[in-house]
Amino acid sequence: MPRVSSELDGTWIRGSATKRTLIVPYPGTGFRRSHLRCRCPAEPVRRLGAGTLDQVPFASALSEHPIATQATGEVTGAVLEAIGERPDLVVLCVTPAHAGALDDIVSAIDAVLHPLAMIGCAAESVLGTGREVEETAAISLWAARLGPLLPVSLHAAQDSDGGWAFTGWPQEIPFDPQALLLIADPFTFPTEEFFSWMAEQSPGLPIIGGNASAARGPGGNRIVIGARTVTDGAVGVIIGAGVDVTMVVSQGCRPYGSPLTVTRSEGNVLYELAGKPTMEQLVDQIKLGLTAQDVANLESGGLHLGRVIDEHRSEFGRGDFLVRNVVGVDRATGAVAVNDEVPVGTTVQFHVRDASTADEDLRELLAGEEADGALVFTCNGRGERLFDEPDHDASVVSELVGPVPNAGFFAAGEFGPIGGSNFVHGFTAAIALFRDR
């Protein structure tokens, strides 16, 4: 099979995502079987014939051991037994308790699994199959045989005119890209500007992922690319057509009232909707059927505004709006400010967010989906902060999609496509579902 080396010495192999040259398993890494989360037969590696293996395409493991060396041994051993050596991609997520040992963790995983590409980060909280570990020690490890892929290490520099230049994106991709998996440092990498740049470089390429969330300022985050860690920029993997990838972006809101056209605005401030002051429209929309509990949620921070991405649609529903936070109101002028620019002519609709709505939205979007593996990037404002119970998003994925190998982290901004364009979201669960071909 032909091999292509990337600028980061990662390699992709053209061929089946589940058929590989015979690998001798790495001996004797201890782990607790209870942490293994994989969809696999009783014998995860089966000989097919001369020099080939039929291997599980996805595997994941989660350890909550407080000692980094022990936790690393547990997850690495579990994934090794399930998927074998040299998976195409490994994704590693650790909580801050293990961030100081991240270089050693990465080195150990690389030495045992020998992945063709590895990305990851330290994050406030992490998740695995059916489990979320919030703000305590944990390592979540995910491995996959995806077929063609290419790792990238990205950096941004601002010029004197305030524009951004991006480096690290390959001039040529030796396969048809299907998706980009991206992890960024929010303090040094302007993701929204990068998405605009990508719309010109690779139009229509969907991007899924999130911002690392283990730090409060520049230089504090730790991001993994290959066998090393960095503290700035972004890392990613361009995924080819070796597997099917479905992206689910649950913004956790529902629209209320009716769609309205922006008739007067300036930047992120909306002065008029459909010819009336925005605050007046807001009150009128509330009267169209919100319950007393909905109104209470609006008053406690649940008020949001969705703007339509595809104006060519005749009707709008969930998934058609990019939801943004309402960040202020001016009762004197009747204006409402949101954390995005909304030009005149845009169609918008008020939204409400609460725990029950977020649960309903995620379930509705996942209903009927199938997967062999999943990566979940959920907001650090979700979890027990929103749902008042542990494991919500991870449990819903396992319930509706199945207990497939799953990993991810709580992000400080989630990435995912809406209406064919990529955006940075808040209070969102952005999920990549993978199906083996």
C-alpha positions, 0 to 999 in steps of 0.5 A: 500500500502506498504511504504519504508522509505529512509535514509532521511525519504522520502517515496515512495508508491507502486502503481499508480502515480495518485491514492492516499489516500484521503487528506484534502486540506490545506485551504486558501493559496493565489496566483495569478492564472496567475502563475499556469502552469499545465495540469489538468482538471477544477477540479484538484482533483476529488473523485473516491470513498471511500478514493481515489482521481484521481489527476493531476500527475504534476503541476508547478508554477512560481512567480516573486514577489520580496518579498519571503513570497509572492512569496512562497505563490503564487507558493505553493498555485497554486501547492496545488490546482492543485495536492493536498497534499503529492506529491511524489516529489517537485523540488524548484528553486529560484534566488539569490534574494530569496536565503537568505530566502531559509530555510524559503521557504523550511519550508513553502512549506514542511508545506503546501504540505508535499512532500515525497521528495524535492530537489532544489537549488538557481541558477542564473536564473530559468524557468517555463512553457514558461518563463525564469526569468534571474537574477531577483527575482523568485521562480519556483516550480514543483510537481509530483506523480511519484510512487517509488522514493528514495531521496539521499544526497551525499558527496565526500572526496578525499584520499591521492592518489587523488582518490575520495570516495562517501557516501550517495548512498543506498546499496539497492534500493527497486525497479528497478531504471529508472533514477537519478535526480541530483543537485550538488555544483560544488565547493565541488562535483566532478560530472565527477568522480561521474559519473565514480563511478556510471558506476560501481555501477549502470551501465546504469542508466541515470542521468539528472540535473545540477550544482547549479549556485548562487555562485562563490566559495565554501560554497556559493551555497544553495541546498535543500534536504527534509526540509533542505538546505545544502551548499556542496555535491549533492542531488538527487532522484532515480526514479522508474518505476511509470512514463516514463522518456525520456531524451533530451540532446541538446548540441546546436552544429552541426558537419561540415566537416567529422569524423577524427581519432585521430592519435597523442594526449597527454591528452587534446592536439590533435597534429594530426588527420588522420595523419595531424596536427590538425590545418591543418585539421581544415582549410581543414574542414572549406573549406568543406562548411562552410558559411562566417557567420559560419567562423565568429562564429568559430572565436568568440568562436563557435568552438568546437570538438565532440568525438564519444561515441559509436565507433561501429556505422557505421555513426555519426550524432547529438547525437553521439558526446560528444561536448567539447570546444576548449580552445587553439591552438598552431600555431607553432605545429598545436596542438589544446587543448580541455577541455577533454582528447581525446586518440589516436584512438578516432573518432572526428569531428569539430562542430560549435555553434551559436544561430540558430544552438542551436535553430535548435538542440533543435527543432530537438531533441524535435520533436515528443516528448510527455510529461505530465511534464518536468524539464529543466536544461539549461546552464547559457551561453544560455538564452538571452546571446546566443539567444538575446531574452527572454524565448527561451528554455522554449518556445521551450519546450512548443511549441513542447511538449505542455504547460505542467508543467515545471520548472528548472534552469540555471546551471553551468554545465548540466548533461545528457547521451550521447551514454549511458554514463553520462557526464557534459556538457556546453552550453547545455539544458538537459531536462527530459520529464515525461509521466504518465502511 
